[in-house]
Amino acid sequence: MPASTPPVRVLHFVTGGFSGATQVAVDLASASLSGRRVEPLLVLRRKRNTDAARVQALQDQGLAVRVVPGWSHLATIWALVKICREFKPEVLVAHGFPEHLLGRHAGLWAGVKALVQVEHNTRERYTRWRLAQARWLSARSAWLVGVSEGVRRRLVELGFPEAKTLAIPNGIRMEPFADAELHAFDARVPGIVMSARFARQKDHLTLIRAIALLKQQGLTPPVLLAGGGKDSLRAQAEAEVAKLGLQGQVRFLGHHKGVPELLMTQQICVLSTHWEGMPLSLVEGMAAGCAVVGSAVPGVQELIIDQVTGFLVPEGDAKALAEVLAELLRDPGLASRVAQAARRRALEEHGLALMTQRYEDLLVGLANQA
């Protein structure tokens, strides 16, 4: 785009809960600041766990960030309508559920010409009424983006117009992992990291049970569980660790600010999960040069080439997970080869620059059409 062409005004609307969807929206908006194609505005829907310090940190980086009320849907929509009338976005991108419903309703009321839905998961809480709303809104939206091919297919299964769907895989900032190759694989701790919040979606219990099965075989790798989330689910996982006698082996780190550094000290990264969109934590494990193991669910299946860039195991199958982990722990040569292939794939296909380019091409094209 010539320097004289004004940037396209794009409003990204997403939950303020700082989930994976929030991170994608933040990364897209932040990456646009360094270019001339898009002028971004990030709008967060306030949640009980919206961290004012994290919002301020984004603003200190030069990103325009607004927070709208989250106590009622009507309050959210009305506040967003006012922001749209002030900012006058040419494109509104509504990330995640139910934010993509609220955001597009507001965009219609405010007269935004191009609306885009980004679906971040293969399993959302669609009631019959909310699904009807989403289908009605899809007829008035320019594009419906899935963060993986699995998510895109799920949109079609739900009855959304296939001609409007496309997949743009998630990407991450690779700079924090620039030194991964300086951490030789054989010099790393032969340990296991799972970086995931405690939520119904994630399956910490299957990993814990797999670790107990490894212990019966005489394999006792250190296991690091990084992530916040629901206290009740963490307590359930802690109780399972105690029940299986793994207290000295499994550590609960809570929210961890240094996940890239943590991953680069360990050999294996696991994501045991029930459903996904395109898990950033697993991409981070790949970029960090870990041997990655994930549950064979949509979103993960597109990310890992089984036995080439990692290993896929059946969802909820502790025995299968233990078998794969045992193989990696006993054959560090295999683990190292898989880890190297995973890092190459992450660098080539899941960098933030590539994801940003794909989104900006889409959004700039929409603005030009409008």
SENU-286515 format. One line per 2 residues: number of its first residue (from 1); their letters; for each residue y, z, x of C-alpha. Coordinates in Angstrom, 1 decimal, padded with zeros to 4 digits, m for minus. Example, Ala and Ser with C-alpha at 12.3 -4.5 7.8 and 13.67 -1.06 7.14 Angstrom:
BEGIN
1	AS	m004.5/007.8/012.3; m001.1/007.1/013.7
This chain:
BEGIN
1	MP	000.0/000.0/000.0; 003.4/m001.0/001.5
3	AS	005.6/002.0/002.5; 008.3/000.9/000.0
5	TP	005.9/001.3/m002.9; 006.3/004.7/m004.6
7	PV	003.2/006.9/m004.6; 001.2/007.2/m007.8
9	RV	001.7/010.6/m009.5; m001.7/012.2/m010.0
11	LH	m002.3/015.5/m011.7; m005.6/017.2/m011.0
13	FV	m006.6/019.8/m013.5; m009.5/022.2/m012.8
15	TG	m010.7/025.8/m013.2; m008.9/028.5/m011.2
17	GF	m012.3/030.2/m010.5; m012.5/028.5/m007.1
19	SG	m015.9/026.9/m007.9; m017.3/023.8/m006.3
21	AT	m015.3/021.7/m008.7; m012.1/023.6/m007.7
23	QV	m012.9/022.9/m004.0; m013.3/019.1/m004.7
25	AV	m010.0/019.0/m006.6; m008.2/021.0/m003.9
27	DL	m009.6/018.8/m001.1; m008.6/015.6/m002.9
29	AS	m005.0/016.9/m003.6; m004.6/018.2/m000.1
31	AS	m005.9/015.0/001.5; m003.5/012.9/m000.5
33	LS	m000.6/014.8/001.1; m001.1/013.1/004.4
35	GR	m001.0/009.6/002.9; 001.5/007.5/000.9
37	RV	m000.6/006.3/m001.9; m000.7/009.4/m004.1
39	EP	001.7/012.2/m005.0; m000.6/015.0/m006.2
41	LL	m000.1/018.0/m008.4; m002.9/020.6/m008.7
43	VL	m003.0/022.6/m011.9; m005.4/025.6/m012.1
45	RR	m006.6/027.2/m015.4; m006.3/030.9/m014.8
47	KR	m009.5/032.9/m014.8; m010.2/036.6/m014.3
49	NT	m011.1/035.9/m010.7; m008.2/033.6/m009.9
51	DA	m007.1/034.8/m006.4; m003.3/034.8/m006.1
53	AR	m003.6/034.9/m002.3; m005.7/031.7/m002.3
55	VQ	m003.2/030.0/m004.6; m000.3/031.1/m002.3
57	AL	m002.2/029.8/000.7; m002.5/026.4/m000.9
59	QD	001.2/026.4/m001.6; 002.0/027.5/001.9
61	QG	000.2/024.4/003.1; 002.6/022.3/001.2
63	LA	000.5/021.5/m001.9; 002.2/021.6/m005.3
65	VR	000.1/024.1/m007.3; 000.7/025.4/m010.9
67	VV	m001.4/027.9/m012.8; m001.6/027.7/m016.6
69	PG	m002.9/030.4/m019.0; m006.6/030.6/m019.6
71	WS	m006.7/033.3/m022.3; m006.9/030.7/m025.1
73	HL	m007.6/026.9/m025.2; m004.4/026.3/m027.2
75	AT	m002.3/028.2/m024.6; m003.9/026.2/m021.8
77	IW	m003.3/022.8/m023.5; 000.3/023.6/m024.5
79	AL	001.2/024.8/m021.0; m000.4/021.7/m019.5
81	VK	001.4/019.4/m022.0; 004.7/020.9/m020.7
83	IC	003.8/020.3/m017.1; 002.8/016.7/m017.9
85	RE	006.1/016.1/m019.5; 007.9/017.5/m016.5
87	FK	005.8/015.9/m013.7; 005.1/012.6/m015.7
89	PE	001.7/011.8/m014.0; 000.6/008.2/m014.2
91	VL	m003.1/009.5/m014.1; m004.5/012.8/m015.1
93	VA	m007.9/013.8/m013.6; m009.6/016.6/m015.4
95	HG	m012.4/018.2/m013.4; m015.4/020.1/m014.8
97	FP	m016.3/021.7/m018.2; m014.5/022.7/m020.4
99	EH	m011.4/021.7/m018.4; m012.1/018.0/m018.9
101	LL	m011.8/018.5/m022.6; m008.6/020.6/m022.5
103	GR	m007.0/018.5/m019.8; m007.6/015.2/m021.6
105	HA	m006.4/016.6/m025.0; m003.2/017.7/m023.2
107	GL	m002.9/014.3/m021.5; m003.1/012.5/m024.8
109	WA	m000.5/014.8/m026.4; 001.8/014.2/m023.4
111	GV	001.4/010.5/m023.4; m000.3/010.1/m020.0
113	KA	m001.5/006.5/m019.8; m004.7/007.0/m017.8
115	LV	m007.2/009.8/m018.2; m010.2/010.4/m015.9
117	QV	m013.0/012.9/m016.5; m014.9/014.2/m013.4
119	EH	m018.3/015.8/m014.3; m019.4/018.2/m011.6
121	NT	m022.8/019.2/m012.9; m025.9/017.9/m014.6
123	RE	m026.1/020.8/m017.0; m023.1/022.0/m018.9
125	RY	m022.6/024.2/m022.0; m022.2/021.3/m024.5
127	TR	m022.4/022.5/m028.1; m022.7/019.8/m030.8
129	WR	m018.9/020.2/m031.5; m017.9/020.0/m027.8
131	LA	m020.1/017.0/m027.2; m018.5/015.3/m030.1
133	QA	m015.1/016.0/m028.6; m016.2/014.7/m025.2
135	RW	m017.5/011.5/m026.8; m014.2/011.0/m028.7
137	LS	m012.2/011.6/m025.6; m014.4/009.2/m023.6
139	AR	m013.2/006.4/m025.8; m009.6/007.3/m024.8
141	SA	m010.4/007.7/m021.1; m010.3/005.1/m018.4
143	WL	m013.2/006.4/m016.3; m015.9/009.1/m016.4
145	VG	m016.9/010.0/m012.8; m020.1/011.8/m011.8
147	VS	m020.1/013.5/m008.5; m023.6/012.1/m007.8
149	EG	m025.7/009.3/m009.3; m027.8/012.0/m011.0
151	VR	m024.6/013.3/m012.8; m023.6/009.8/m013.8
153	RR	m027.0/009.2/m015.3; m026.7/012.5/m017.2
155	LV	m023.4/011.3/m018.7; m025.1/008.2/m020.0
157	EL	m028.0/010.3/m021.4; m025.5/012.3/m023.3
159	GF	m024.2/009.2/m025.1; m021.1/008.4/m023.1
161	PE	m020.2/004.7/m022.6; m022.1/003.5/m019.5
163	AK	m019.6/000.8/m018.7; m017.0/003.6/m018.1
165	TL	m019.2/005.7/m015.8; m019.4/005.6/m012.0
167	AI	m020.6/007.9/m009.2; m018.3/009.1/m006.4
169	PN	m020.4/011.5/m004.2; m018.7/014.7/m003.1
171	GI	m017.4/014.9/000.5; m016.2/017.8/002.7
173	RM	m013.8/018.3/005.6; m015.8/017.6/008.8
175	EP	m013.3/019.2/011.2; m014.9/022.7/010.9
177	FA	m018.2/021.2/012.0; m016.9/019.2/015.0
179	DA	m018.6/021.5/017.5; m022.0/021.4/015.8
181	EL	m023.6/019.4/018.6; m022.4/021.9/021.2
183	HA	m024.7/024.4/019.4; m028.0/023.2/020.7
185	FD	m030.7/023.5/018.1; m033.2/025.3/020.3
187	AR	m030.5/027.8/021.3; m029.8/028.7/017.7
189	VP	m031.3/031.7/015.8; m034.5/030.5/014.0
191	GI	m033.0/031.9/010.8; m032.3/030.8/007.3
193	VM	m028.9/030.7/005.5; m028.4/030.2/001.8
195	SA	m024.7/029.9/000.9; m024.3/030.1/m002.9
197	RF	m022.7/032.3/m005.4; m024.8/034.6/m007.5
199	AR	m025.0/032.7/m010.8; m027.6/031.6/m013.4
201	QK	m027.5/028.1/m011.8; m028.7/029.4/m008.4
203	DH	m032.2/030.5/m007.7; m032.0/033.2/m005.0
205	LT	m035.2/034.9/m006.4; m037.4/031.9/m005.5
207	LI	m036.2/032.0/m001.9; m036.7/035.7/m001.6
209	RA	m040.3/035.4/m002.9; m040.9/032.5/m000.4
211	IA	m039.7/034.8/002.4; m042.3/037.4/001.2
213	LL	m045.0/034.8/001.4; m043.9/033.9/004.9
215	KQ	m044.1/037.6/005.9; m047.8/037.6/004.9
217	QG	m048.3/034.8/007.4; m046.6/036.8/010.2
219	LT	m043.3/034.8/010.0; m040.2/037.0/009.6
221	PP	m037.1/034.9/010.1; m033.7/036.6/009.5
223	VL	m032.3/035.5/006.1; m028.6/035.5/005.4
225	LA	m027.3/035.2/001.8; m023.6/034.2/001.8
227	GG	m021.7/034.1/m001.5; m020.0/036.2/m004.2
229	GK	m020.6/035.7/m007.9; m022.0/038.0/m010.6
231	DS	m022.7/041.6/m009.5; m025.6/041.9/m012.0
233	LR	m027.4/038.9/m010.5; m026.8/040.1/m006.9
235	AQ	m028.2/043.5/m007.9; m031.3/041.7/m009.4
237	AE	m031.8/039.9/m006.0; m031.3/043.1/m004.1
239	AE	m033.9/044.8/m006.3; m036.4/042.0/m005.6
241	VA	m035.8/042.3/m001.8; m036.5/046.1/m002.1
243	KL	m039.6/045.5/m004.2; m041.0/043.1/m001.7
245	GL	m040.1/045.3/001.4; m037.7/042.8/002.9
247	QG	m034.7/045.1/003.3; m034.6/044.7/007.1
249	QV	m034.9/041.0/007.0; m032.7/039.8/004.2
251	RF	m028.9/040.4/004.4; m026.3/040.1/001.7
253	LG	m023.1/038.9/003.2; m020.9/038.6/000.1
255	HH	m018.1/036.1/000.1; m018.0/034.8/003.7
257	KG	m014.9/033.1/005.2; m016.7/031.7/008.2
259	VP	m019.5/029.7/006.7; m019.2/026.8/009.1
261	EL	m019.5/029.1/012.1; m022.4/030.9/010.5
263	LM	m024.3/027.8/009.8; m023.9/026.5/013.3
265	TQ	m025.6/029.6/014.7; m028.8/029.1/012.5
267	QI	m031.5/026.5/012.4; m032.3/026.2/008.6
269	CV	m030.1/026.0/005.5; m031.7/026.4/002.1
271	LS	m030.4/025.7/m001.4; m032.8/027.1/m004.0
273	TH	m031.3/026.1/m007.3; m032.0/025.2/m011.0
275	WE	m029.5/022.5/m011.4; m026.6/020.9/m009.4
277	GM	m024.0/018.2/m009.4; m023.6/017.4/m005.6
279	PL	m023.8/020.7/m003.7; m021.1/021.2/m001.1
281	SL	m023.0/024.0/000.5; m025.9/021.7/001.3
283	VE	m023.6/019.0/002.7; m022.1/021.8/004.9
285	GM	m025.6/022.7/006.1; m026.2/019.0/007.0
287	AA	m022.9/018.7/008.8; m023.6/021.9/010.7
289	GC	m026.7/020.4/012.2; m029.2/022.6/010.2
291	AV	m032.6/021.5/008.9; m031.9/021.5/005.2
293	VG	m034.3/022.3/002.3; m033.3/021.9/m001.3
295	SA	m034.8/022.1/m004.8; m035.8/018.7/m006.1
297	VP	m033.2/018.5/m008.9; m030.6/015.7/m009.6
299	GV	m027.7/015.9/m007.2; m029.9/017.4/m004.5
301	QE	m032.4/014.5/m004.7; m029.7/012.0/m004.0
303	LI	m028.4/014.0/m001.0; m031.7/014.6/000.8
305	ID	m034.1/011.9/001.9; m037.3/013.9/001.8
307	QV	m038.9/014.4/005.2; m036.2/012.3/006.8
309	TG	m032.9/014.2/006.4; m034.4/017.3/005.0
311	FL	m037.1/018.5/002.6; m037.3/018.6/m001.2
313	VP	m039.4/021.2/m002.9; m040.2/021.7/m006.7
315	EG	m037.7/023.8/m008.5; m038.7/027.4/m008.8
317	DA	m041.8/027.0/m006.6; m041.9/029.8/m004.1
319	KA	m045.2/028.7/m002.6; m044.0/025.2/m001.9
321	LA	m040.8/026.5/m000.4; m042.7/028.9/001.9
323	EV	m044.9/026.1/003.1; m042.0/023.9/004.1
325	LA	m040.2/026.8/005.8; m043.3/027.7/007.7
327	EL	m043.7/024.1/008.9; m040.0/024.1/010.1
329	LR	m040.3/027.5/011.8; m043.6/026.6/013.6
331	DP	m042.5/023.1/014.6; m038.9/023.4/016.0
333	GL	m039.2/019.8/017.2; m039.6/018.5/013.7
335	AS	m036.8/020.8/012.5; m034.5/019.5/015.2
337	RV	m035.2/015.8/014.4; m034.6/016.4/010.7
339	AQ	m031.4/018.3/011.4; m030.0/015.5/013.6
341	AA	m030.7/013.0/010.9; m029.1/015.2/008.3
343	RR	m025.9/015.5/010.4; m025.7/011.8/010.8
345	RA	m026.0/011.2/007.1; m023.4/013.8/006.3
347	LE	m020.9/012.3/008.8; m021.5/008.7/007.6
349	EH	m021.6/009.3/003.8; m020.1/012.6/002.8
351	GL	m016.8/013.0/004.7; m013.7/013.9/002.8
353	AL	m011.9/010.8/004.0; m014.5/008.5/002.4
355	MT	m014.4/010.5/m000.9; m010.6/010.5/m000.9
357	QR	m010.4/006.8/m000.3; m012.8/006.1/m003.2
359	YE	m010.9/008.3/m005.6; m007.5/006.9/m004.5
361	DL	m008.7/003.3/m004.8; m009.7/004.2/m008.4
363	LV	m006.5/006.1/m009.3; m004.1/003.6/m007.7
365	GL	m005.9/000.8/m009.5; m005.5/002.6/m012.8
367	AN	m001.8/003.2/m012.3; m001.3/m000.5/m011.4
369	QA	m003.1/m001.6/m014.5; m001.1/000.8/m016.7
